[in-house]
Amino acid sequence: MLTEIQCNKAPASPDITSFSYIKPIINPPDTFQVAYDLNFSGNLIAHITFQDSAVWRIQVLTQSPITYGFVNPTNDSMVYITSPDTVGLRGNVQYSFIANNVNNDQYKNLYFVQFTKLPLDYHSYPNRY
């Protein structure tokens, strides 16, 4: 099982906060990472609630054939992330970010995804969910 200590071993700067996908992430900082434990197969789901509506850059940091995306809470459809990708996400809405690990035998490590809040106007950004 992924521990908090393992989550802090991020591949990027040690100044960036890393969270485990296991516990809900509420009001994360403007730049953060989510670590998924690929020792488990199937859908690994991180529940993230942002404080404010904003535009976010989402970038997968780990090389892997994992399918990554989130559930659009408006219509329950899956939005796949083509890394890096930029999307507008609403504040005070819980999003389910899913790493689909169907290759459990080959990939036994941590899978990192970085989120960076961008200084773009959410209301005029076209890709809002």
C-alpha positions in Angstrom: 0.0 0.0 0.0 1.2 3.5 -0.8 2.3 5.4 2.3 2.7 9.1 2.9 6.5 8.7 3.0 6.5 7.1 -0.4 4.3 9.9 -1.8 6.9 12.5 -0.8 9.5 10.8 -3.0 8.4 12.7 -6.1 10.5 12.8 -9.3 10.3 16.6 -9.4 11.4 19.3 -7.0 11.2 18.5 -3.3 9.4 21.8 -2.9 6.3 20.4 -4.6 3.7 18.8 -2.4 2.9 15.2 -3.3 -0.3 13.4 -2.3 -1.4 9.8 -2.3 -4.4 8.9 -4.5 -5.8 7.0 -1.5 -7.0 9.9 0.7 -9.3 12.7 -0.7 -7.3 15.8 -1.7 -9.1 19.0 -0.7 -8.0 22.6 -1.6 -4.5 21.6 -2.9 -1.8 24.2 -3.4 -1.2 25.9 -6.8 1.3 23.2 -7.8 1.1 19.6 -6.5 1.5 16.0 -7.5 -0.6 12.9 -7.1 1.2 9.6 -6.7 -0.5 6.4 -7.8 0.8 3.0 -6.7 1.1 0.7 -9.7 1.5 -2.4 -7.6 -2.3 -2.5 -7.8 -4.2 -3.1 -11.0 -7.5 -1.6 -12.2 -8.8 1.9 -11.7 -6.7 3.9 -9.1 -8.9 6.9 -8.2 -7.8 10.2 -6.6 -10.7 12.4 -5.4 -9.7 16.0 -5.7 -11.7 19.1 -4.7 -10.3 22.5 -5.7 -11.0 25.6 -3.7 -11.7 27.9 -6.6 -12.6 27.5 -10.3 -9.3 27.8 -12.2 -7.4 26.6 -15.3 -5.0 23.8 -14.5 -2.1 22.3 -16.5 -2.0 18.5 -15.9 1.1 16.6 -16.8 1.9 12.9 -16.4 5.5 12.7 -15.1 6.0 8.9 -15.3 6.6 7.0 -18.5 3.9 4.3 -18.6 1.1 3.1 -20.9 -1.4 3.9 -18.2 -4.6 5.6 -19.3 -5.2 8.8 -17.3 -8.2 11.1 -17.1 -11.0 12.4 -14.9 -14.8 12.0 -14.7 -16.6 15.1 -15.9 -19.1 15.8 -13.0 -21.5 17.5 -15.3 -22.4 14.4 -17.4 -20.3 11.5 -15.8 -18.3 11.1 -19.0 -14.6 10.4 -19.0 -12.2 13.1 -20.1 -8.8 11.7 -21.1 -5.7 13.7 -20.4 -3.2 14.0 -23.2 -0.1 14.9 -21.3 0.4 17.8 -20.9 -3.1 19.1 -21.1 -4.9 22.2 -19.9 -8.4 22.2 -18.5 -10.7 24.5 -16.5 -12.0 22.8 -13.3 -14.7 24.1 -11.0 -14.1 25.0 -7.4 -16.0 23.1 -4.6 -16.7 20.1 -7.0 -15.1 16.7 -6.3 -13.3 15.3 -9.3 -12.3 11.7 -9.7 -8.9 11.5 -11.4 -8.3 7.9 -12.6 -5.1 6.1 -13.5 -6.2 2.8 -15.2 -3.5 0.3 -14.6 -4.2 -2.8 -16.7 -0.5 -3.7 -17.0 0.1 -4.7 -13.4 2.8 -7.3 -14.1 5.1 -4.9 -16.0 4.8 -1.7 -14.1 5.4 -1.9 -10.4 6.4 1.6 -9.3 4.8 5.0 -8.5 3.0 6.9 -11.2 3.2 10.7 -10.7 0.9 13.4 -12.2 1.6 17.1 -11.6 -1.1 19.8 -11.5 -0.2 23.5 -11.9 -2.7 26.3 -11.6 -2.3 28.7 -14.5 -2.9 32.5 -14.5 -5.7 32.2 -17.1 -9.3 33.4 -16.7 -11.5 30.3 -16.0 -14.7 31.9 -17.4 -13.2 32.6 -20.8 -11.3 29.4 -21.1 -13.0 27.0 -23.6 -12.2 23.6 -22.0 -14.1 23.9 -18.7 -15.5 20.9 -16.9 
